[in-house]
Amino acid sequence: MGRSKGFKKDRMYITQTEWVNEWGGKKVEREKRPAQKALQFYCCNLTLQPWIDPVCTRNGVIYDLLAIIPWIKKYKVDPVTGESIKSTDLIKLNFFKDPEGKFHCPITYKVFTDFTHIVAIKTSGNVYAWEAIENLNVKPKQWNDLVTGEAFTRSDIITLQDPNDHSKQVTVDYYHIRKGLTPGSKNEDNDPIKNITLTSTSEKIFREIREKERVELLQKQKEEEESLKLGIVNQNPLKYQNIFPPIPLPSPRVPIPLNPKLMKALNPKKPLKKVSLLSLRIWAI
């Protein structure tokens, strides 16, 4: 047989590796798992929507303040990790924007993207690119905030986004998604998808369906209230007879003709004038 470039010894056969790699043998196709897209840094990890007032935990998980506070009061656990958490554990974040309204580092002026290593300083809450912190704080060992000058330590540096590690930003692994808990829902315990694992896409679809149902319910309640206010009952009149009891009408006022002799006796000084019978009436109550 011909000698292969991979052969180190003369032999009358070739190995499976040589057959696959050098002689065009069939390669085993490995199962390809679809990559999970990480959540963007400007989105709340609880609502999965862009945050307005950002806060983070010591692990660098970002939430919207208006969403995380009611969650903590009700469940007392981190929505992502499921670990115990208190409202005092939250750290207020200060993001900086350029003239175009994009988030950027106040030192390097580079716009934040999905490939930017973003960190925050715990003591000040200011958000920077890791490049600035590494070159101006870590390497020279100058532990003062680059904007406010506040002192901090190496342990106060919190990683918000690492482009080389998106493990903590994969939404399908979040605690609140695996449990099917929707923030603000009044029927979370009766949720039919409570024990179903949802992807980010399916979670968005279910969220839109629930929002549509909520709007329809509110519209129906508003129409019923308007109908009750106007006293219009179209379904079952007996159902509302206690709400709108019949109002008794007053007895009709019967006109009594005037007796001319009686009027002359009551006021003899003034002569009785001839007037029409319609004008000379008194109404009995």
C-alpha positions in Angstrom: 0.0 0.0 0.0 1.0 3.6 -0.5 2.6 5.3 2.4 0.5 8.1 4.0 2.0 11.2 5.4 0.5 10.3 8.8 2.2 6.9 8.9 5.1 6.5 11.2 5.4 2.7 10.7 5.1 0.4 7.8 1.9 -1.7 8.2 -0.7 -3.4 6.0 -3.7 -1.5 7.3 -4.8 2.0 8.2 -6.5 3.1 11.4 -10.0 4.6 11.6 -8.6 8.0 12.4 -6.4 7.9 9.2 -9.4 6.7 7.2 -11.5 9.6 8.4 -8.9 12.4 8.3 -6.7 11.5 5.4 -8.6 9.1 3.1 -12.0 10.8 2.9 -13.9 8.5 5.2 -17.3 9.3 6.5 -17.2 11.7 9.5 -19.7 11.3 12.3 -21.9 14.3 12.4 -22.1 15.7 15.9 -25.4 16.9 17.2 -25.6 20.7 17.0 -27.3 22.3 19.8 -28.9 25.7 19.1 -27.1 28.5 20.8 -29.1 30.4 23.4 -29.1 34.1 22.8 -28.1 36.0 25.9 -30.2 38.9 27.3 -28.9 42.3 26.5 -27.4 44.4 29.3 -30.0 47.1 29.0 -32.9 44.7 29.7 -34.3 43.7 33.1 -33.7 40.1 34.0 -37.1 39.8 35.5 -39.4 41.5 33.0 -37.1 40.8 30.0 -37.8 44.4 28.9 -35.6 47.5 28.8 -35.1 48.8 32.3 -35.9 52.4 33.4 -34.3 52.6 36.8 -31.5 50.0 36.9 -30.2 48.2 40.0 -28.0 45.1 40.3 -27.2 42.4 42.7 -23.7 41.5 44.0 -23.6 38.8 41.2 -24.0 41.5 38.5 -27.6 40.7 37.6 -29.5 43.8 36.5 -33.1 44.5 37.3 -35.6 47.3 37.0 -36.2 48.8 40.4 -40.0 49.0 39.9 -40.1 45.3 39.1 -37.7 43.8 41.6 -39.0 45.5 44.7 -42.5 44.0 44.6 -41.0 40.6 43.6 -38.7 40.6 46.7 -41.5 41.5 49.0 -43.6 38.6 47.7 -41.0 35.8 47.1 -37.9 37.0 49.0 -35.6 35.2 46.4 -33.5 36.2 43.5 -35.6 35.8 40.3 -32.5 34.5 38.4 -30.7 32.3 40.9 -33.6 31.5 43.3 -31.3 32.4 46.3 -32.5 34.4 49.2 -32.3 38.2 48.7 -33.2 41.4 50.4 -34.0 44.9 49.0 -30.9 46.2 50.8 -28.7 43.9 48.7 -29.6 45.9 45.6 -27.0 48.4 44.2 -28.1 51.5 42.3 -26.5 51.8 38.9 -25.4 55.0 37.1 -25.2 54.5 33.3 -23.8 57.3 31.2 -25.0 58.3 27.7 -23.4 60.0 24.8 -25.0 62.9 22.9 -26.9 60.4 20.7 -28.5 58.7 23.8 -26.4 55.5 23.6 -24.9 54.0 26.7 -21.1 54.4 26.8 -18.1 54.4 29.1 -17.5 57.9 30.5 -13.7 57.4 30.3 -13.1 55.7 27.0 -16.3 57.1 25.4 -16.8 53.8 23.7 -20.4 52.8 23.1 -21.5 49.6 25.0 -22.4 46.7 22.8 -23.1 42.9 23.3 -19.3 42.4 23.0 -18.3 45.0 25.6 -16.9 43.9 29.0 -19.0 46.1 31.3 -18.4 46.5 35.1 -19.8 48.6 37.9 -18.2 50.0 41.1 -20.2 49.0 44.1 -19.5 52.1 46.2 -20.5 54.7 43.6 -22.7 52.6 41.3 -21.0 54.1 38.2 -20.7 51.8 35.1 -17.5 51.6 33.1 -15.8 49.5 30.4 -13.5 47.0 31.9 -10.7 48.4 29.7 -10.8 51.7 31.7 -10.9 50.1 35.1 -8.1 47.7 34.2 -5.7 50.3 32.9 -6.5 53.1 35.3 -7.3 51.3 38.5 -6.2 47.7 38.6 -2.8 47.9 37.1 -1.6 51.1 38.8 -3.5 50.0 42.0 -5.3 53.3 42.3 -8.5 52.4 44.0 -10.6 55.6 43.5 -13.6 56.0 41.3 -12.7 57.5 38.0 -15.6 60.0 38.1 -16.5 60.7 41.7 -13.1 59.8 43.4 -14.8 57.5 45.9 -12.5 54.9 47.4 -13.2 51.2 46.6 -11.5 47.8 46.7 -10.9 45.1 44.1 -13.9 43.2 45.5 -16.2 46.1 44.8 -15.8 45.6 41.0 -19.0 43.9 39.7 -19.1 42.4 36.3 -22.4 43.2 34.5 -21.5 41.7 31.1 -18.7 39.5 30.1 -18.6 38.8 26.3 -16.7 35.6 27.0 -19.2 34.2 29.5 -22.9 34.6 28.9 -23.9 31.7 31.3 -25.7 34.0 33.7 -27.7 35.7 30.9 -29.3 32.6 29.4 -33.0 33.2 30.1 -34.2 29.6 30.0 -32.2 28.9 33.2 -33.8 31.7 35.1 -35.6 30.7 38.3 -38.8 32.8 37.6 -39.0 31.4 34.0 -38.5 27.8 35.1 -41.3 28.2 37.7 -43.6 30.1 35.3 -43.9 33.1 37.7 -45.1 36.2 36.0 -44.4 39.5 37.8 -47.7 41.3 38.9 -50.0 38.4 38.0 -52.8 37.8 40.5 -53.3 34.2 39.5 -49.7 32.9 39.5 -50.6 29.9 41.7 -53.3 28.9 39.1 -51.1 29.5 36.1 -51.5 26.5 33.7 -47.9 26.9 32.5 -46.4 27.1 36.0 -44.4 23.8 35.6 -43.5 24.3 31.9 -40.0 25.3 30.9 -40.3 28.3 28.5 -37.8 29.7 26.1 -37.4 33.5 25.7 -39.6 33.4 22.6 -42.4 31.4 24.1 -42.3 33.5 27.2 -42.8 36.6 25.1 -45.8 35.0 23.3 -47.4 34.0 26.6 -46.8 37.5 27.9 -48.6 39.0 24.9 -51.5 36.6 25.3 -51.9 37.4 29.0 -51.7 41.1 28.3 -54.4 40.8 25.6 -56.7 38.9 28.0 -56.1 41.4 30.7 -57.1 44.3 28.4 -60.2 42.5 27.2 -61.2 41.8 30.9 -60.8 45.4 31.8 -62.8 46.5 28.8 -65.6 44.1 29.7 -65.7 45.3 33.3 -65.7 48.9 32.2 -68.7 48.2 29.9 -70.6 46.5 32.7 -70.0 49.5 35.0 -71.2 51.9 32.4 -74.3 49.8 31.9 -75.0 49.8 35.6 -74.6 53.5 35.9 -77.1 54.1 33.1 -79.5 51.6 34.6 -79.4 49.5 31.5 -79.7 45.8 32.2 -79.8 43.6 29.1 -79.0 40.1 30.5 -81.3 39.3 33.5 -83.5 42.1 35.0 -84.2 39.9 38.1 -80.4 39.8 38.8 -80.3 43.5 39.4 -83.6 44.1 41.1 -81.9 44.4 44.5 -79.4 46.9 43.1 -82.0 49.1 41.4 -85.2 48.8 43.5 -88.4 50.4 42.1 -88.8 54.0 43.1 -92.3 54.9 44.2 -93.9 57.7 42.3 -95.6 60.6 44.1 -99.4 60.7 44.2 -100.8 62.9 41.4 -101.9 66.4 42.3 -105.6 66.8 41.7 -106.8 70.3 40.8 -109.7 71.6 42.9 -112.0 74.3 41.5 -112.3 77.5 43.5 -115.5 78.2 45.3 -116.3 82.0 44.7 -118.5 82.3 47.9 -115.6 80.8 50.0 -113.1 83.2 48.6 -115.4 86.2 49.2 -115.9 85.1 52.8 -112.1 84.9 53.4 -111.4 88.3 51.9 -114.6 90.4 51.8 -112.8 93.8 51.3 -111.5 92.9 47.8 -114.2 92.2 45.3 -113.9 89.0 43.4 -112.7 89.5 39.8 -113.8 87.5 37.0 -110.9 85.3 35.9 -110.7 82.1 33.9 -111.5 78.9 35.6 -108.0 77.5 34.7 -106.2 80.2 36.5 -108.3 79.9 39.7 -107.1 76.5 40.9 -105.3 75.3 44.0 -103.3 72.2 44.1 -103.8 69.7 46.9 -100.7 67.8 48.0 
